[in-house]
Amino acid sequence: MNLSEQQMEALIHKVARETAQEAARQAAQEAERKTVKDLLEKLGVDTVDVHETQKDFAHLRTQRKASEQVTVWTRRILLGIFLVGIAGMLWVGFKAALGIKS
């Protein structure tokens, strides 16, 4: 297979272009990795021991859900106390209106 000088030049340019594109892609990926790692470290995330970090986030999720449940139950209890107080006042008023003594 004999290549003409133009074909060889075209092939060389093609290979050089592909090599440059691959080098640029790798440089961009490395910059991305470094940026993300720096950001996570600034946020206080351990980038070395990923499994421990995942466990920490799972624990935080559990705590958040527990806190939300406490809030829901506190509201329900306070609403119940309020409704019982209103019912008691109505009952006392009803008894007073009818003149019933206990």
Buried (B, 14 or more C-beta within 10 A) or exposed (E): EEEEEEEEEEEEEEEEEEEEEEEEEEEEEEEEEEEEEEEEEEEEEEEEEEEEBEEEEEEEEEEEEEEEEEEEEEEEEEEEEEEEEEEEEEEEEEEEEEEEEE
